Amino acid sequence: MLSLSSADINMWIAGLLWPLTRILALITSAPIFGNKAVPISTKIALGVAIAVIVAPAVPAWPAVDPMSYAGLLIVMQEMLIGLAMGFTIRILFAAVEMAGEISSLTMGLGFATFFDPNTQGRSSAISQFLSLVATMAFLATNAHLVLLSALVESFSTLPVSSIPVYGGGFKQLADWGGKIFSVGVQLSLPIVAALLITNVALGILTRAAPQLNLFGIGFPITLGVGLLVVAVTLPYLGMPIQNLFLDGIERARLMPRTWSERPPVAKPIQPAVPQPALRP
């Protein structure tokens, strides 16, 4: 006759609950998986399926009651780890969207905004277009599968533990947020440079012929040049975006390792022992 104790039931619940929390947190925050168009039931079913596969291979978890105070702290810690890994990739998509915002403002499309259901805000037309291109590149390079592989690997790098993680991982995540500005400017640089040359040419033209209406001819020219440069540079964005995703997934893979490392403990400085004076 099979007999189960409360300790066995708690162990089974903890063995599925704690990995599931990290997995669902990543699915919620990561691009593609956390899209608003994906039903919540689909996200939960995907998370449970991955947790059932991963749970038997997870290293030994702490013998803590999942319903106790220490068990709830472990749930919160696993949630933070999953959110941080997904947010690392989300930053890259924000960088691509920022490149589109800069390009749109330079082209004069600042008024052409759309409602973005992911961010619950407004975004420009070029930003939406580049976001779709980045999404297609993310799926074409199987980066979503590599991200799930990094998630499974994180259970070995940073096992489920009741020991609090090192807070230096949050600083690493904040430093990674600088990619939004650096990558956004780099991707939009060809369009900005072409439109700068166009505006200089228009300034010289209106200076030579003051009777020309700058507002009448300037907007169509800058808009046409901007769209032309986007069409010309689009085939060359594949490799930079692919390298950007590879760098982001590598950072997401190293994020749990950063949290598992402890800062070196500074040794106290021993006071110098005074030496006896030498007698003449």
C-alpha positions as CSV (number, residue, x, y, z in Angstrom):
1,M,0.0,0.0,0.0
2,L,1.3,3.4,-1.0
3,S,1.5,5.8,1.9
4,L,2.4,9.5,1.5
5,S,3.4,11.9,4.2
6,S,3.0,15.6,4.3
7,A,6.8,16.0,3.9
8,D,6.7,14.0,0.6
9,I,3.8,16.1,-0.7
10,N,5.6,19.3,0.2
11,M,8.7,18.0,-1.5
12,W,6.8,17.3,-4.7
13,I,5.0,20.7,-4.6
14,A,8.3,22.5,-4.1
15,G,10.0,20.5,-6.8
16,L,7.5,21.8,-9.4
17,L,6.6,25.2,-7.9
18,W,10.0,26.8,-7.6
19,P,11.2,25.9,-11.2
20,L,7.8,26.9,-12.5
21,T,8.1,30.3,-10.9
22,R,11.4,31.1,-12.7
23,I,10.1,29.7,-16.0
24,L,6.8,31.7,-15.9
25,A,8.6,34.9,-14.9
26,L,10.9,34.6,-18.0
27,I,7.9,33.8,-20.3
28,T,6.1,36.9,-18.9
29,S,9.0,39.3,-19.4
30,A,10.8,37.9,-22.5
31,P,9.8,39.1,-26.0
32,I,7.7,36.9,-28.2
33,F,6.6,34.7,-25.2
34,G,5.3,37.7,-23.2
35,N,3.5,39.3,-26.1
36,K,0.0,40.5,-25.3
37,A,-1.4,38.6,-28.3
38,V,-0.4,35.3,-26.7
39,P,-3.2,34.0,-24.4
40,I,-2.4,33.7,-20.7
41,S,-3.6,30.1,-20.8
42,T,-1.0,29.3,-23.5
43,K,1.8,30.9,-21.5
44,I,0.8,28.9,-18.4
45,A,0.6,25.7,-20.4
46,L,4.0,26.3,-21.9
47,G,5.5,27.1,-18.5
48,V,4.0,24.0,-16.9
49,A,5.2,21.8,-19.8
50,I,8.8,23.1,-19.5
51,A,8.7,22.8,-15.7
52,V,7.6,19.1,-15.9
53,I,10.5,18.4,-18.3
54,V,13.1,20.4,-16.3
55,A,12.1,19.5,-12.7
56,P,13.6,16.0,-12.6
57,A,17.0,17.3,-13.7
58,V,17.0,20.3,-11.3
59,P,19.7,19.9,-8.6
60,A,18.6,19.2,-5.0
61,W,16.4,21.9,-3.7
62,P,16.4,23.0,0.0
63,A,14.2,21.1,2.4
64,V,11.9,24.0,3.1
65,D,8.1,24.0,3.4
66,P,6.9,25.8,0.2
67,M,4.0,27.4,2.2
68,S,6.3,28.7,5.0
69,Y,7.9,32.2,5.1
70,A,11.2,30.8,3.8
71,G,9.4,29.1,1.0
72,L,7.7,32.3,-0.1
73,L,11.0,34.1,-0.1
74,I,12.4,31.4,-2.5
75,V,9.4,31.9,-4.8
76,M,10.1,35.7,-4.8
77,Q,13.8,35.1,-5.5
78,E,13.0,32.7,-8.4
79,M,10.6,35.2,-9.8
80,L,13.3,37.9,-9.8
81,I,15.8,35.7,-11.6
82,G,13.3,34.8,-14.3
83,L,12.2,38.4,-14.8
84,A,15.8,39.6,-15.0
85,M,16.7,37.1,-17.7
86,G,13.7,38.0,-19.8
87,F,14.2,41.7,-19.2
88,T,17.7,41.4,-20.6
89,I,16.3,40.4,-24.0
90,R,13.5,43.0,-23.7
91,I,16.2,45.7,-23.5
92,L,17.4,44.8,-26.9
93,F,14.0,45.2,-28.5
94,A,13.7,48.5,-26.7
95,A,17.0,49.6,-28.3
96,V,15.6,48.7,-31.8
97,E,12.4,50.6,-31.1
98,M,14.5,53.6,-30.0
99,A,16.3,53.5,-33.3
100,G,13.0,53.7,-35.0
101,E,11.9,56.7,-32.8
102,I,15.1,58.6,-33.6
103,S,14.6,57.9,-37.3
104,S,11.0,58.9,-37.3
105,L,11.7,62.2,-35.5
106,T,14.5,63.0,-38.0
107,M,12.3,62.2,-41.0
108,G,9.4,64.3,-39.7
109,L,7.1,61.4,-38.8
110,G,6.8,62.4,-35.2
111,F,3.0,62.8,-35.7
112,A,2.5,59.3,-37.2
113,T,2.2,57.3,-34.0
114,F,0.4,54.1,-33.3
115,F,-0.8,52.4,-30.1
116,D,1.6,49.7,-29.0
117,P,-0.2,47.0,-27.0
118,N,3.0,45.7,-25.5
119,T,4.1,48.9,-23.9
120,Q,0.6,50.4,-23.5
121,G,1.8,53.6,-25.1
122,R,2.4,55.3,-28.4
123,S,5.2,54.4,-30.9
124,S,6.1,55.8,-34.3
125,A,5.6,54.0,-37.6
126,I,9.3,53.3,-38.2
127,S,9.6,52.0,-34.7
128,Q,6.8,49.6,-35.2
129,F,8.3,48.5,-38.5
130,L,11.8,47.9,-37.0
131,S,10.2,46.1,-34.1
132,L,8.5,43.7,-36.5
133,V,11.8,43.2,-38.3
134,A,13.6,42.4,-35.1
135,T,10.8,39.9,-34.1
136,M,11.2,38.1,-37.4
137,A,15.0,38.0,-37.0
138,F,14.6,36.7,-33.4
139,L,12.5,33.8,-34.7
140,A,14.6,33.2,-37.8
141,T,17.8,32.8,-35.8
142,N,16.1,30.4,-33.3
143,A,17.0,32.9,-30.5
144,H,13.8,32.0,-28.7
145,L,15.0,28.3,-28.4
146,V,18.5,29.4,-27.3
147,L,16.9,31.6,-24.6
148,L,15.0,28.6,-23.3
149,S,18.2,26.6,-23.3
150,A,19.9,29.3,-21.3
151,L,16.9,29.2,-18.9
152,V,17.3,25.5,-18.3
153,E,21.1,25.9,-17.9
154,S,20.5,28.6,-15.2
155,F,19.1,25.9,-12.8
156,S,22.6,24.4,-12.8
157,T,24.4,27.7,-12.7
158,L,22.2,29.2,-10.0
159,P,20.3,26.3,-8.3
160,V,17.2,26.8,-6.3
161,S,18.4,27.8,-2.8
162,S,17.2,29.5,0.3
163,I,20.4,31.6,0.4
164,P,19.7,35.2,-0.9
165,V,21.3,36.0,-4.2
166,Y,24.1,38.6,-4.5
167,G,22.7,42.0,-5.2
168,G,25.4,42.8,-7.8
169,G,23.3,41.2,-10.5
170,F,20.9,44.2,-10.4
171,K,23.8,46.5,-11.1
172,Q,24.8,44.4,-14.0
173,L,21.3,44.6,-15.3
174,A,21.2,48.4,-14.9
175,D,24.5,48.7,-16.8
176,W,23.1,46.5,-19.6
177,G,20.2,49.1,-19.9
178,G,22.7,51.4,-21.5
179,K,22.4,49.3,-24.6
180,I,19.1,51.1,-25.3
181,F,20.9,54.3,-26.0
182,S,24.1,53.1,-27.6
183,V,22.5,50.5,-30.0
184,G,19.6,52.8,-30.7
185,V,21.9,55.6,-31.9
186,Q,24.1,53.2,-33.9
187,L,21.2,51.6,-35.8
188,S,19.7,55.0,-36.6
189,L,23.0,56.6,-37.6
190,P,22.8,56.0,-41.4
191,I,19.3,57.6,-41.5
192,V,20.3,60.5,-39.3
193,A,23.4,61.2,-41.4
194,A,21.6,61.0,-44.7
195,L,18.9,63.4,-43.5
196,L,21.5,65.7,-42.1
197,I,23.1,66.0,-45.5
198,T,19.6,66.5,-47.0
199,N,18.7,69.3,-44.6
200,V,22.1,71.0,-45.3
201,A,21.3,70.8,-49.1
202,L,17.9,72.2,-48.5
203,G,19.3,75.1,-46.5
204,I,21.8,75.9,-49.3
205,L,18.9,75.7,-51.9
206,T,16.6,78.0,-50.0
207,R,19.5,80.4,-49.4
208,A,20.2,80.5,-53.1
209,A,16.5,80.7,-54.1
210,P,14.5,82.4,-51.2
211,Q,11.3,82.3,-53.2
212,L,11.1,78.5,-52.7
213,N,8.8,77.4,-49.9
214,L,10.9,75.4,-47.5
215,F,8.0,73.9,-45.7
216,G,6.3,72.9,-48.9
217,I,9.2,71.0,-50.4
218,G,11.3,70.2,-47.3
219,F,8.9,67.7,-45.8
220,P,8.3,65.5,-48.9
221,I,12.0,65.5,-49.7
222,T,13.1,64.5,-46.1
223,L,10.4,61.9,-45.9
224,G,11.3,60.4,-49.3
225,V,15.0,60.3,-48.5
226,G,14.3,58.8,-45.1
227,L,12.2,56.0,-46.6
228,L,14.8,55.4,-49.3
229,V,17.6,55.1,-46.8
230,V,15.5,52.7,-44.7
231,A,15.0,50.5,-47.7
232,V,18.7,50.6,-48.7
233,T,20.0,49.9,-45.2
234,L,17.4,47.2,-44.3
235,P,19.3,44.3,-45.9
236,Y,22.5,45.2,-43.9
237,L,20.7,45.2,-40.5
238,G,20.5,41.4,-40.4
239,M,24.0,40.7,-39.1
240,P,24.1,43.6,-36.5
241,I,20.7,42.5,-35.1
242,Q,21.8,38.9,-35.0
243,N,25.0,39.7,-33.1
244,L,22.9,41.9,-30.8
245,F,20.7,39.0,-30.0
246,L,23.6,36.6,-29.4
247,D,25.2,39.1,-27.1
248,G,21.9,39.5,-25.2
249,I,21.4,35.8,-24.8
250,E,25.0,35.4,-23.6
251,R,24.4,38.1,-21.0
252,A,21.2,36.4,-19.9
253,R,23.1,33.1,-19.6
254,L,25.8,34.8,-17.4
255,M,23.2,36.7,-15.3
256,P,22.5,33.9,-12.9
257,R,26.3,33.2,-12.5
258,T,26.8,36.9,-11.6
259,W,24.2,36.6,-8.9
260,S,25.7,33.4,-7.5
261,E,29.1,34.9,-7.1
262,R,29.9,36.6,-3.8
263,P,32.1,39.7,-3.4
264,P,35.5,39.1,-1.9
265,V,35.6,39.8,1.8
266,A,38.1,42.5,2.6
267,K,40.7,41.4,5.1
268,P,41.2,43.8,8.0
269,I,44.5,45.6,7.9
270,Q,46.8,44.5,10.7
271,P,48.3,47.4,12.5
272,A,52.0,47.7,12.1
273,V,54.0,46.5,15.1
274,P,56.5,49.1,16.2
275,Q,60.1,48.0,16.0
276,P,62.4,48.6,18.9
277,A,64.8,51.5,18.3
278,L,68.4,50.4,17.5
279,R,70.9,51.5,20.1
280,P,74.1,53.1,18.9
